[in-house]
Amino acid sequence: MSIIREFLRRPALTGALAASSRRLADAMTDGLDLERARAVVELGPGTGAITEAILRRLAPGVRLVAVELNPVLARQLANRYAGGPVEVVHGSAADLATLTAHPVDVVVSGLPWTVMPHERQRRILDAVGGALGEDGRFSTFAYVHAAWTPPARRFAAELAARFPAVERSRIVWPNLPPAYVYRGFRARSLRFDALGRSANRTELRAAAAHHSR
């Protein structure tokens, strides 16, 4: 399964040139209380690097719904997990409301936010918000080199507007390219883990104010 080949063939449907590293996959699943989750969704699983990290944390019998837009990657993942704990759905994350039962405890996203139009960012985040339960948790990543681009700043502002608590991890350098993880929590109590630090809420709110002008 080659994500590079799919990126070259369908960049708009793939979004990433390389699969996430084990270190990034671990950071994506830290601090989400996945061990006690009963309903989990992954958006944009790609080749399954983060899927495997999620599965390592889930309790026996818990199923993971993986929503993949790229038809080739969706088919390959479905074959890989046939009869297993992952239900692979070929579809758009923006249609999450029709693709899985609600409420969901955790949504983990590998989507390429910085290459999306702002309206699509909002539609997908609205869909995530509609699917999450009252104590729902959300994680996604962003590449360091793009952190101060307008799409990345708009995305940070959208997160701050939707989640009472947002934290950002330290940079995961062993990834191509280096990245960090955002975690959003519906509950107001902010969680921390060994790899993470509290997000600067002033920074996120400032981004929200800047893009509301």
C-alpha positions as CSV (number, residue, x, y, z in Angstrom):
1,M,0.0,0.0,0.0
2,S,1.8,3.2,-1.1
3,I,0.5,6.5,0.2
4,I,3.1,8.3,-2.0
5,R,1.6,6.7,-5.1
6,E,-1.9,7.7,-4.1
7,F,-0.7,11.3,-3.3
8,L,0.7,11.6,-6.7
9,R,-2.4,10.2,-8.4
10,R,-5.0,11.9,-6.2
11,P,-3.5,14.7,-4.1
12,A,-6.9,16.2,-3.3
13,L,-8.1,12.9,-1.9
14,T,-5.0,11.8,-0.1
15,G,-3.5,15.0,1.4
16,A,-0.3,13.5,2.8
17,L,2.9,12.5,1.1
18,A,4.1,10.1,3.8
19,A,2.3,8.0,6.4
20,S,2.4,9.2,10.0
21,S,5.3,7.9,12.1
22,R,4.8,5.6,15.1
23,R,5.7,8.5,17.4
24,L,3.1,10.8,15.9
25,A,0.5,8.0,16.0
26,D,1.2,7.5,19.7
27,A,0.9,11.3,20.3
28,M,-2.4,11.3,18.4
29,T,-3.9,8.7,20.8
30,D,-2.4,10.0,24.1
31,G,-4.7,11.7,26.5
32,L,-8.0,10.7,25.0
33,D,-9.1,8.0,27.4
34,L,-9.4,5.6,24.5
35,E,-9.1,2.6,26.9
36,R,-12.6,3.4,28.2
37,A,-14.2,4.6,24.9
38,R,-17.1,2.6,23.5
39,A,-17.6,4.4,20.2
40,V,-14.5,5.7,18.2
41,V,-14.2,7.2,14.7
42,E,-11.1,7.9,12.7
43,L,-11.2,10.4,9.8
44,G,-8.7,10.0,7.0
45,P,-7.0,6.8,8.1
46,G,-4.8,6.6,5.0
47,T,-2.6,3.5,5.2
48,G,-3.6,2.7,8.8
49,A,-0.6,4.0,10.8
50,I,-2.8,5.8,13.3
51,T,-5.5,3.1,13.1
52,E,-3.0,0.6,14.6
53,A,-2.2,3.0,17.5
54,I,-5.9,3.4,18.2
55,L,-6.5,-0.3,18.2
56,R,-3.7,-0.9,20.7
57,R,-5.6,1.2,23.2
58,L,-9.2,0.1,22.7
59,A,-10.8,-2.4,25.0
60,P,-11.7,-5.9,23.5
61,G,-15.0,-5.8,21.5
62,V,-14.9,-2.0,20.8
63,R,-15.2,-1.3,17.1
64,L,-13.5,1.5,15.3
65,V,-15.2,3.2,12.3
66,A,-12.6,4.5,9.8
67,V,-13.9,7.1,7.2
68,E,-11.7,7.3,4.1
69,L,-12.3,9.5,1.1
70,N,-9.7,7.9,-1.2
71,P,-11.3,4.9,-2.8
72,V,-8.1,2.9,-3.3
73,L,-7.0,3.4,0.3
74,A,-10.5,2.6,1.6
75,R,-10.6,-0.6,-0.3
76,Q,-7.1,-1.7,0.9
77,L,-7.9,-0.9,4.5
78,A,-11.2,-2.8,4.2
79,N,-9.4,-5.8,2.9
80,R,-6.8,-5.5,5.6
81,Y,-9.3,-5.4,8.5
82,A,-11.9,-7.7,6.9
83,G,-13.7,-9.5,9.8
84,G,-11.8,-7.5,12.3
85,P,-12.4,-4.6,14.7
86,V,-12.4,-1.9,12.1
87,E,-15.4,-0.9,9.9
88,V,-14.0,1.0,6.9
89,V,-16.4,3.5,5.3
90,H,-15.7,5.1,1.9
91,G,-17.0,8.6,2.3
92,S,-16.5,12.2,3.3
93,A,-15.8,13.3,6.8
94,A,-18.3,16.1,6.2
95,D,-21.0,13.5,6.0
96,L,-20.1,12.0,9.4
97,A,-23.7,12.4,10.7
98,T,-24.9,9.9,8.1
99,L,-22.0,7.5,8.4
100,T,-22.0,6.4,12.0
101,A,-24.2,6.1,15.0
102,H,-24.2,8.9,17.6
103,P,-22.9,9.9,20.1
104,V,-19.2,9.1,19.6
105,D,-16.7,9.2,22.5
106,V,-13.6,10.0,20.5
107,V,-12.8,11.3,17.0
108,V,-9.2,11.0,15.7
109,S,-8.5,12.9,12.5
110,G,-5.6,12.5,10.1
111,L,-7.2,15.0,7.6
112,P,-5.0,17.6,5.8
113,W,-6.6,20.7,7.2
114,T,-4.2,23.2,5.7
115,V,-4.9,22.3,2.1
116,M,-8.7,22.6,2.6
117,P,-10.8,25.7,1.9
118,H,-12.1,27.4,5.0
119,E,-15.7,26.4,4.4
120,R,-14.7,22.7,4.2
121,Q,-12.8,23.0,7.4
122,R,-15.9,24.3,9.1
123,R,-18.2,21.7,7.6
124,I,-16.1,18.9,8.8
125,L,-15.6,20.4,12.3
126,D,-19.4,20.9,12.5
127,A,-19.9,17.3,11.6
128,V,-17.4,16.2,14.3
129,G,-19.1,18.4,16.9
130,G,-22.5,16.9,15.9
131,A,-21.2,13.4,16.4
132,L,-19.3,13.8,19.7
133,G,-21.1,13.2,23.0
134,E,-21.1,15.7,25.9
135,D,-17.7,14.4,27.1
136,G,-16.3,13.8,23.6
137,R,-12.7,14.1,22.7
138,F,-11.0,15.0,19.4
139,S,-7.5,14.9,18.2
140,T,-5.7,15.9,15.0
141,F,-2.3,17.0,13.9
142,A,-0.7,19.9,12.0
143,Y,2.7,20.2,10.4
144,V,5.1,22.6,12.0
145,H,6.3,24.2,8.8
146,A,2.7,25.3,8.0
147,A,1.7,26.5,11.5
148,W,1.6,30.2,10.7
149,T,-0.1,30.0,7.3
150,P,-3.6,31.4,7.1
151,P,-5.3,28.0,6.7
152,A,-3.5,26.7,9.8
153,R,-4.4,29.8,11.8
154,R,-8.0,29.6,10.7
155,F,-8.2,26.0,11.8
156,A,-6.7,26.8,15.2
157,A,-9.4,29.5,15.6
158,E,-12.1,27.1,14.6
159,L,-11.0,24.6,17.2
160,A,-10.9,27.3,19.9
161,A,-14.4,28.4,19.0
162,R,-15.8,24.8,19.2
163,F,-14.1,23.2,22.2
164,P,-14.1,24.6,25.8
165,A,-10.6,23.1,26.3
166,V,-7.9,22.7,23.7
167,E,-4.3,21.5,24.2
168,R,-1.4,21.3,21.8
169,S,1.4,18.7,22.2
170,R,5.1,19.3,22.0
171,I,6.5,19.0,18.5
172,V,6.9,15.4,17.3
173,W,10.3,15.7,15.4
174,P,10.5,12.0,14.3
175,N,7.9,12.5,11.6
176,L,8.0,13.6,8.0
177,P,7.4,16.5,8.2
178,P,7.6,17.3,12.0
179,A,4.2,17.8,13.5
180,Y,2.3,18.6,16.6
181,V,-1.1,17.3,17.9
182,Y,-4.2,19.3,18.9
183,R,-6.6,17.7,21.4
184,G,-10.0,19.2,21.9
185,F,-12.3,18.3,24.9
186,R,-16.0,18.9,25.2
187,A,-15.6,18.8,29.0
188,R,-14.1,21.9,30.5
189,S,-11.5,20.1,32.6
190,L,-8.3,20.2,30.5
191,R,-6.3,17.0,30.4
192,F,-2.5,16.6,30.3
193,D,-0.2,13.7,29.4
194,A,3.5,13.0,29.5
195,L,4.1,14.2,26.0
196,G,1.8,17.2,26.0
197,R,1.5,20.7,27.3
198,S,-1.5,23.0,27.8
199,A,-2.4,25.0,24.7
200,N,-2.0,28.7,24.9
201,R,-5.7,29.7,25.0
202,T,-4.7,33.3,24.6
203,E,-2.9,32.4,21.4
204,L,-5.9,30.4,20.1
205,R,-8.4,33.1,21.0
206,A,-6.2,35.7,19.3
207,A,-6.3,33.7,16.2
208,A,-10.0,33.5,16.4
209,A,-10.3,37.2,16.9
210,H,-8.0,37.9,14.0
211,H,-10.0,35.9,11.5
212,S,-13.3,37.2,12.7
213,R,-12.4,40.7,11.5
